[in-house]
Amino acid sequence: MFSLTRLSPSVTDMIRFDHSHVLVTFHQYTTASRAGVKKALAETIQGSPQRIGRADDQAPFATA
């Protein structure tokens, strides 16, 4: 039977990836960088909570 679960990552994996991406981006930020680079890195990091929130909203939760 065909299943989409094998084609797309789980929500947990997407959140882990996003956290890793934020960590890598954070380590690229230096005080010596140009203002445009700093702004782009900051905007990338600031977008993370929205992506995690959307993924979290899509996660199926077990109801008791």
C-alpha positions as semicolon CSV with decimal commas, in nm:
position;residue;x (nm);y (nm);z (nm)
1;M;0,000;0,000;0,000
2;F;0,123;0,351;-0,081
3;S;0,208;0,569;0,218
4;L;0,319;0,932;0,232
5;T;0,491;0,876;0,567
6;R;0,795;0,736;0,389
7;L;0,816;1,034;0,154
8;S;0,809;1,310;0,412
9;P;0,996;1,354;0,741
10;S;0,816;1,341;1,073
11;V;0,734;1,662;1,256
12;T;0,996;1,574;1,517
13;D;1,261;1,538;1,247
14;M;1,161;1,872;1,093
15;I;1,190;2,047;1,431
16;R;1,529;1,886;1,496
17;F;1,648;1,999;1,154
18;D;1,526;2,352;1,219
19;H;1,705;2,365;1,556
20;S;2,025;2,244;1,389
21;H;1,985;2,507;1,119
22;V;1,944;2,783;1,380
23;L;2,254;2,663;1,565
24;V;2,465;2,664;1,248
25;T;2,331;3,008;1,154
26;F;2,405;3,141;1,504
27;H;2,768;3,029;1,476
28;Q;2,804;3,222;1,149
29;Y;2,720;3,550;1,326
30;T;3,029;3,757;1,414
31;T;3,072;4,115;1,525
32;A;3,308;4,172;1,232
33;S;3,041;4,084;0,973
34;R;2,884;4,352;0,755
35;A;2,548;4,491;0,866
36;G;2,364;4,324;0,577
37;V;2,504;3,983;0,669
38;K;2,412;4,031;1,035
39;K;2,058;4,131;0,938
40;A;2,014;3,829;0,710
41;L;2,139;3,590;0,978
42;A;1,913;3,749;1,240
43;E;1,609;3,726;1,010
44;T;1,686;3,360;0,943
45;I;1,697;3,286;1,315
46;Q;1,384;3,492;1,388
47;G;1,184;3,289;1,136
48;S;1,250;2,968;1,325
49;P;0,973;2,999;1,587
50;Q;0,711;3,048;1,314
51;R;0,830;2,737;1,127
52;I;0,832;2,531;1,447
53;G;0,486;2,661;1,538
54;R;0,343;2,562;1,202
55;A;0,500;2,216;1,225
56;D;0,375;2,177;1,581
57;D;0,022;2,274;1,476
58;Q;0,028;2,002;1,210
59;A;0,147;1,732;1,448
60;P;-0,114;1,473;1,533
61;F;-0,158;1,450;1,909
62;A;-0,304;1,151;2,085
63;T;-0,618;1,229;2,277
64;A;-0,684;1,054;2,603
